[in-house]
Amino acid sequence: MLSEDALDFSCRDTALETMTCAITATLSRLYAEGAIAGVISAGGSGNTSVCAAAFRDAFSIGFPKLLVSTMASGNTSHYVGETDVTMMHSVVDIAGMNTLLLPSPA
């Protein structure tokens, strides 16, 4: 159950906690129903925090879980913990186009 403060989205931490609870509950239900065969998440630090927690809590070992993240470098143990969540660096920022994402001239 979410606290009364969970409805105050003016605080980023509270908003992230609320989103984590919601997506964990949704993914747990879909997993229990057999409605999904794997999950992929792509995003920056906020999305990685939310989805990593949900992936750790909602799924058993062996269920395919991939986090594509700008945060996937160095020590990622605070995201994945002691689970089989796979993290892959996005190579380029996912927030918009840059020279690596633009098509090369013909």
C-alpha positions in Angstrom: 0.0 0.0 0.0 1.3 3.4 -0.9 1.6 6.2 1.7 -0.3 9.4 1.5 2.9 11.1 0.4 3.1 8.8 -2.6 0.5 11.0 -4.3 2.8 14.1 -4.0 4.7 13.9 -7.3 6.6 17.2 -6.7 9.3 15.1 -5.1 11.4 13.0 -7.6 12.1 10.3 -5.0 8.5 9.9 -4.1 7.5 9.7 -7.7 10.2 7.1 -8.5 9.0 5.1 -5.4 5.4 5.2 -6.6 6.3 4.2 -10.1 8.5 1.3 -8.8 5.6 0.0 -6.7 3.2 0.2 -9.6 5.4 -1.4 -12.2 6.4 -4.2 -9.8 2.8 -5.0 -9.1 1.9 -4.9 -12.8 4.9 -7.1 -13.8 4.2 -9.6 -11.0 0.7 -10.0 -12.2 1.6 -10.4 -15.8 4.3 -12.9 -14.9 1.9 -14.9 -12.7 -0.6 -15.0 -15.6 2.1 -16.2 -18.0 1.3 -13.2 -20.2 5.0 -12.2 -20.7 8.0 -14.1 -21.8 10.7 -11.6 -21.0 11.2 -7.9 -20.3 13.4 -5.1 -21.7 13.9 -1.6 -20.2 15.7 1.3 -21.9 16.4 4.6 -20.2 18.6 6.7 -18.0 19.2 6.8 -14.3 15.5 7.2 -13.2 14.2 4.4 -15.4 17.1 2.1 -14.5 16.4 2.6 -10.8 12.7 1.9 -11.2 13.0 -1.1 -13.6 15.9 -2.7 -11.9 14.0 -2.8 -8.6 10.9 -4.1 -10.3 12.9 -6.8 -12.3 14.6 -8.0 -9.1 11.3 -8.2 -7.1 8.9 -9.4 -9.8 10.7 -12.3 -11.5 12.5 -15.5 -10.6 16.0 -16.5 -11.7 15.9 -17.6 -15.3 13.2 -15.2 -16.6 14.8 -13.0 -19.3 15.4 -9.5 -18.0 17.4 -6.8 -19.9 18.2 -3.3 -18.8 19.6 -1.1 -21.6 20.9 1.9 -19.7 23.3 4.9 -19.8 24.1 3.7 -16.2 25.6 0.3 -17.3 29.2 0.9 -16.6 31.5 0.4 -13.6 29.9 -1.1 -10.5 26.3 -1.9 -11.3 25.6 -4.0 -8.2 23.3 -1.4 -6.7 21.0 -1.9 -9.7 21.1 -5.7 -10.3 22.0 -7.0 -6.8 22.5 -10.7 -6.7 20.2 -11.6 -9.6 20.4 -12.5 -13.2 19.3 -9.1 -14.5 21.4 -8.3 -17.6 22.6 -4.7 -18.1 23.8 -3.4 -21.5 25.1 0.1 -22.0 23.2 2.1 -24.6 26.4 3.3 -26.2 24.7 6.6 -27.1 22.4 8.7 -25.1 18.8 7.8 -25.5 17.5 11.3 -24.8 17.8 12.4 -28.4 19.8 12.4 -31.6 23.5 12.9 -31.7 26.3 12.4 -34.3 26.4 8.6 -33.6 22.7 8.2 -34.2 22.5 10.3 -37.4 22.6 8.5 -40.7 26.0 8.8 -42.4 26.0 10.7 -45.7 25.6 8.6 -48.8 
